[in-house]
């Protein structure tokens, strides 16, 4: 067994052991002798209510009032029973229900009826699950519920009688106390950050909790230092994590100010670093790039967050710690993944997409994408979405550049599947000239198995209307020739579902028609191209069928592949149309 394999085995064993211990600790904390406090829990009032930046839909309030709860793509109708007595259709649905984020919809339809409905539902939850429930009291769900109750306390407590007010506060304080002891059990990443933020909210908002401000602030500083990179990216390399964390940090900053307490400098610095990353990952037409777990772009949330960006400057071109590059010229935008895998405990949702890229045109058409992740039902698509083949890059022998531990034990204990191996060394050089932007990168993700290093050169013209690329296959041992029999490659370019692709008659090109009637051509020069089926998972409704351009070959006989995307000029377009007509017209026998 190699040294790397032994190291990976040790890391997995430790990760599994730590996760098992945390689950057992969570169960122990849920025991009646532990979860019920021996000392009285006193809190006579709430001091402030933080702002909820998430967009609300007042029309959903009537559905909730009618007993129709739609979460995570599933709908449950109560039929006169309490929603908390119903069998959840999925864990995703249950987490959304028990997190109480839907209170914002009731608040948007502010009325006496919605306030009474919110109190009734909270009362039901306290009576049925307020003592204990394995999912409802899970740290990530518990954190969301504490934040939701605090943010929407003005909705819940307005017009409330004294008995409900006390019952609400007593339950809230009990939940905060439990989270204070179990926050360390939260899954590493966004969930552990939200747990600490929930405790910070509670210390600032609930009377009698001020003594915890110092300790929770220290925990917050530690979590920020561990998760937020110097360039503002997240240690998981998931662009979506930036959105989720900013949605909580911005109101937390305001909560400190409202209490006349200076926010910790680590909090202010983190926000200042993260805000520019919102623009870094944003395409010309407004969506986020789909890397490492990023799914549907919440356009409303993104607009809300960007309103807090006081600099509003042009995005920078290189995120060295997050390991992404952005090439922007003439309005065209290319974003490329040039990084290794994140730490193993943060890799549960990471993708094997090294050297993949996404490209949007100067006229705001998204052309080349990665498959991304769906908004709901992620578990059903997780294995496919994380594979290298779901990204616009090169695969060898139908294998991914990293391996995933797809075992039920890990998914149950850790809530995901760790990523092992993958690129350990990624070299990157960049040249920004007056005529073009050139990015050259190489990774060794296939070196151990197939003895191949993949190098990719991307050149974006100054006007943004042409993207030239070259994929080069090098021997991992530095030799002049590849020495492997397993050298079958596939260069993949996944197209956005709004792009209509037509293969040209010569077999070396594809015509791409955008929804705004913009036309681009793809050319592979000496190599033949194929149009194959693909799926775009990051759709706002459901996964959508699309196409992918694929170039197949063998690295020993074709050590490099050259290709280009180019906006079609009128004269070029006429020639393309002529070739398409010739292909469609029937030929008479001579």
N, C-alpha and C positions, 0 to 999 in steps of 0.2 A: 504494500500500500504506500502511495507516494506521501511526501510530507504535506502537500496541500490537502490531500484527501483526509489525512489524519487530523489536520487542523480544522477542516470543515466538519468532520464528525464530532470533534470536541465542542465546537461552537454550537452545533445542533443539539447535542446532548445537554449542554448547559442551558440553552434557550428553552428546551422542553422541560427540564427540571425546574427552572425558575417559573415558567408558566404554570406548571402543576402545583407548585408551592403556593402561588398566588391564588389559584382557584380554590385550593383547600382553605387558605386563609380567609377568602371571601365567604366560604360556607360557614366557617367557624364564627366569623363576625355576624353572620345571619342567624346564629343560634339565639333562641329567646333569652337565655341568660346573659348574652352579650349585647344584643341589639337594643334591649330596653335599658335606658340609663338608670343607674341607681340613684343619681342625684337629680333634683328637679331641673327642668329645662325652662328657664325664664327668658322671655323676650316680650316686652309689652307693646312694641310697635316697630314699624319699618320706618327708616329715616329717609331713604331715597329709593327711586325706582330707575334702574339703568334703561337706556334706550335700546330697543331692538331694531337693528338695521335691516333685518330681513323683510322682504316685500310681503304685504298682506293682501288677501283677496276677500273683500267683504261678502261676496256672493256665496262663499263657502260656509258662512255662518248659518245660513238657512238649512244647508245640508246637514250640518252637525246638529242643529236643533231638531231636525226631523229624524235623527238617529242613523244617518248615513255617513260613515267614516271611510274616506278614500285616501289611502296612503300606499306608497311604494308599489303603485300599479294594481293594488287590490282594493276591493270595496266590501265592507261588512255593514249589514243593516241590522239594527238592534232588535226590532220587532217587540218593543216593550220591555226588553231586558236591559240591564246595565251593560254598556259596551265593555266594561272591565270583567264581565262574566262570560263574554264570548270567546270562542276558540280562535286565536290569531291565525290567519292564513299563512303567515311567514314571520320569521324573526325580524326582518326589516320593517314589516307593517307594525309589529308589536313595539319595536323600539321607537317608531314615530309616534305611536299612540301614547306610550308611557313617558316620552320626552316632553309632551305638552307644548311643543312648538306651535301647534294649531291654535293656541290661545290668541295668537296675533290676528287670525282671521275674525275671531269674535270681537276683538278690540277694534278692528277696522269697521265693523258694522255696529259701532257703539250705540247701545240702547239698553233700556231696562231689561228687556227680554234676554239679550245676549249676556248681560252681566249676571242675571239669575241663572242662565244656562251654564256659564262658566263655574259659578259657585256649586251648582248641583253636581257637575261632573267631578270637580275636585273633591267634594264631600264623598261621592261614591268611591273614588280611588282611595281616599284615606280609610274608609270603612272596609274595603275589600282587599287592598294591597298595601295600605299604609304601614303595616307591621313588617311585612316581608314578601318578596316575590323574586325568584331567581333572576329574571331578566329585568324587571323594573328597577331592581336595586343594583344592577350591574354598574360599575363606576361610570362608564360613558353615558349610559341612559340616565343615571342619577344626576350627573353633571348637567345634562341638557334640561332636565326637569327643574333643578334648582334655578338655573339661569332663566328659564321661561317663567317660573312663578314670580321671581323677583322683577323681571322686566314688565310683567303684565299684572303686577299687584294692584295698580290703580284701577284696572278693570274689575278685578276680582273683589276688592275690598270696599269699593264705593257702594254705599247703601247696604253693606253687610251688617248683620246684627253682631252683638258683642260675642255671643257664643261661637259663631263661625269664625270671627276674627281671631279668637284665641285658639281655636282648633287648627286653623290654617297656620298660625305662627308656631304652634307647638310641633306640628308635623314638619314644617320647614326647618326648624332648628334641629329636630331629630335627624333629618336627612343630611343636614350640613355636618352634624357631629359624626355620623356614620361615614360620610365621604372623607372627612378629615383623617380617618383611620384607614381608609381603603383606597385613597387616591393613587397610592403607589402600585395598586393592582391593575390600574388602567393600562390598556394596550399602549405601547410606546408610540409616540407620534402625536397626532392631533388630539386623540382622546386624552392622553395624559396632560397635554397643555390645557384642554378645556376643563379638566378636573381642577387644576390649580386656579384657573380663571374663575370658576364657580366659587371656590373657597374665598378668593379675593373679593368677588362681588358680595358674598355673604358678610365678610368682615366689615365692609364699608356700608352696607345697606341695613343691617339688622342691629337694633339697639342691644347693647350688652355683648357685642362681638368685637368691639374695638381692640380688646387685648390680643386678638389673633392677627391684627393687621401686620405687625412686624414679622411674624413667622411666615404668614402666607406670602408676604412680599419677597422674603428670601427664597421661598420655594418657587415663586414666579421668576425671579432672576435666574435661578439655577436652570429652570426649564427653558427659558429664552436662550441662555448661553448654550444649552445642549442642542436645541432644535433650529434656531435661526442662524443661518450662515452669515459671514461678514458681508456678502454681496446682497443679502436680503432673501435669498432662496431658503427652502426648507430642506432639512437634512435627508428627508425621504426622496427628494428630487421630484416630488409631485407638485406641479403648478397649482393644482386645486387646493392644496394645503395652505397656500398663502392667502387665498380668499377666505377660507374657513377661519383661520386664526385672526386675520384683520377684522372680521366681523365681530369678534369678541374684544380684541385689544382696543379698538377705537372707543367703544362705549366705556371700557374700563378706565381709559385715560380720563374721560369726562367725569366718571364717578369719583376719581381721586380729586379732581378740581372742584366738584360740587361739595365735597366734604372739607374743602380747604386744606387738603393734604397734598404735598408735592408728589407727583407720580415718580416712581423710581426711574432713574436715568436709563436703566436697561430697557424699560418699556418704551420710553420715548425714542431711544436709538433704534430699537427693533422696528417700530412703525416707520421711522424715517428711511430705514434700509429696505423695508418690504414694499413700500408704495411704488418705487420705480420699477419693481419687478412685475407689477400689474401691466405696465406698458411694454415691458420686455417680451412677455409671452403673448402679447395681443397681436393678431393678424390685422391686415389692412381692412378687412371687413368686420372686425370687432370680436371675433371668437378667440378663445384661448387655444394654444397649441396642445395637442393631445400626446402627452408623454407621461409614463410612470403612474398611471391611474387616473389621469385627468379625463373627465367625461364631458357631459353637456355643459356648455358655458352658461352660467346663470347671468344673462345679459342685464337683468334688472339689478342684481347685486353688484355686478361689476361697475355699472354706472353709478351706483350709490357710493361705492368705495372710491372711484376716481374723482368724485366730487370733493373728497377730503384731500386730494393731492394738490398741495398748494404750489408746488413748483411747475407742474404741467409741462415739463421739459421733454425733449426728445428722448426716447429710451436709449440706454447705452447698448453697445454692440457685443459685449462679452461679459458673461457671468462666470468668472473663473472658479469660484468655489462650488457653485451649483453645476458647473461643467456643461454650459449651453452657450451657443453662439447665435447671434442674430445678424443677418445680412440684410440691409435695407437700402435700396437704391431706386430712385425714380418712383417711389410709391410701392414697388414690389418688395415683399418681405419673405425671407427664408429663415426658419428657425431650425437649428440642428442640435441633436443630442451628441455630445462629445465626452461623455463621462462614464466612469466605472459604476458598478453597483453600489447602492448605499450600504451602510452597516447592516449586518444580517438581521438585527432586531428591528430595523426600519425597512426591511425589504419585503414585507409580507404582501405588499401590493405593487412592488416594483416590476417594471417590464424589461425584457431583453431587447431593447431597441437602440443599442449603441450605433452611431453614425446614421440613424434615420433622420429624416427632415420633413418639414411641411413647407409649402410654398403657396403664397397668394399673390395675385397679379396687381399691377398698379391701379387697375380699375376695380379693385376690391372684389375679385372673384377668388374663392378658395379652390385651388387646383389639386395639389398633392397633399395628402393627409396620412395620418396613422389611423388605425381603426378606433382607438380610444376605448372608453368603458361606458356601458349603458347607465342610465340614471337609476334604473331599478333592475332587480334580478341579476345583480353582478355575479353572484356565485355560479349561475348557469353559464356565463360567458368567460369567467375568469381565466381558465386555462388557455382558451383560444386567444383572448385579448393580450395576454402577457407574452405570447410567443413572438419570436423575431419575425415570423412570416406575416404577422398582423401589422408590421411597420414598413415604411418605405425605405428599405435598405436591402442588404444582400444576405441571403441564407445559403448555407452549404449543406448539401445532403439532407435537406428537409429538417435540419436540426436548428435549435435556437442557440444563440451565442452565450446563453447562461442556462443553468438547470434549476428546476423548481421541485421542491420537496412536496409533491402532491399526495400527502398521506392524511387520512381522516383524523389521526391523532393530533397532528399539528394544527389542522383547521379547527378542531374542537377546542384545543387548549389555548392556542395563540390567536385564533380568529383569522388565520390566513396561512399562506404557504411561503416559507422562506425561499429566497433565491440564493443559489450557490454558484461558485465559479464565475464564469463570465469574464469580461475583459479586466485584466489586472493592470494593464498599461495602455494608456491612450495618449498618443502624441498628437499635438495640434500646433499648426502654424497658420498665420493669417497675414494677408497683405491687402490693405485698403488703398488702391490706386485711383487715379482720376478717371480711368476708363472702366474699371471693374473692381469688384471685391472678390478675393480669392481665399477660400478656406481649404486647407489640406489637413486631413486627420487619418489616423490609422489605429486599429485595435487588434489585440491578440486573443479575442474570445474563442477563436477556433484553432489556436495554435496547438494546444495540448492534444486535442482529438484528431485533427486533420493536418497539422503541420502547416497551416495557412494563416497569414496575416492579411487582413483586409484594409486597404487604403482607399480613401475616397477624396476626390478633388471637386469642389463646387465653385463655379465662377459665375457671379451675377453681374450682368452688364450695368453700366452706369444709369441707363434709362429704365432698368427693371424689366425690360421686355424680352430678355433672353437669359436663360439659365443653362449653362454648359456643365456637364458632369463627366467624371471618369472614375471608374472603379478598377482598382489594380489589385492583383492577387500575388502576394510575395511568399517566398519560402520562409517559414518561421526560423529555420536554422541559418538564415543568411545566405543560403546557396543561390546559384543562378537559376536553378530549375526546381519545380515542385517534385517531391518524391513520394507522393501519396496517390493511391488508386481511388480514394474517396475525394473527388474534386468537383463534383457536380454542383454548380451554383445556380441561383435564381436571383436576378436583380428585380426588385418589386417596387412599383410606384402605385400606391392605392389612390384612387381618384375620389374626389368629393362626389356624393350622389347627385348633385345638381349638374355635373359635367356629363355631357353626352359624347361618348367616344366612338369613333369609327376607324377601323383598321384600313390603311391604305393598300392599294393593289400590289405595290412592290414588296410588301411584307416587312418593310424596314421602318415604317412610320405609322402614326396615329393622328387623326384630326380630332381636336377637342373643342366642342361647342359649349360656351358658358351660357348661363341663363340670361345674361345681359347682351347676348348675341356676339360677345367677344369670341374670337377664334384663335386657338393656339395649335401648333403642330408639335408632335413629339417625333424625334428622329433618332434612330440607333445606328446610323451609318452602315457598317458592315454586318451588323448582327440582326437577326430576325426577331421580331417582337410578336407577342401573343396578347390577346385580350382575354382575361379570365375573370370569373366571378369573384366578388369580394363582398364584405359587409361593413357598413359604417355604423359602429355601435354608439357613437356619441351624438345620436339624434335626440331631439327634444321629446319626440313621441315614443318611438320604438326603433330598434335596429332596422336599418334600411339597406336594401340591396344596392350594390354599386359595382364598379369594374376596377380591375387593376391591370396595369401594363406590366408584362413580365418578359424578361430576357433570360433564356435558359442557355447553359453552356457548360463546358468543362475547362477548369482553370489551367490544366496543363497545355491545352491547345489554344486557349484564348486567355492570355494572362491579363488582359485589360479590356474593358468595355467602355466605349465612348458614347455619350448620348446628349441630347439637348432638348429643352423646351423653348419654343420661340413663338412670339405673337405673330400671327399671319398678316402680312401686308396685302393690299388689294391684288397686286399681280400674282403673289404667291397663292392667295386664296383662290383666284381664278383657275390656276393650274390644279390645285387640289380638288376643286369641284369637278373639273373636267375628268380627272382620274376616277372620282367617285361615280360619275355618270357612266363612264366606260365600264366600270365594274358592275353596275346595276343593269345596263342595257343587255338584252339577250343577243348572242352572236349567231348569225345564220351560217349554216354549214356551206362550205365552198363547193 
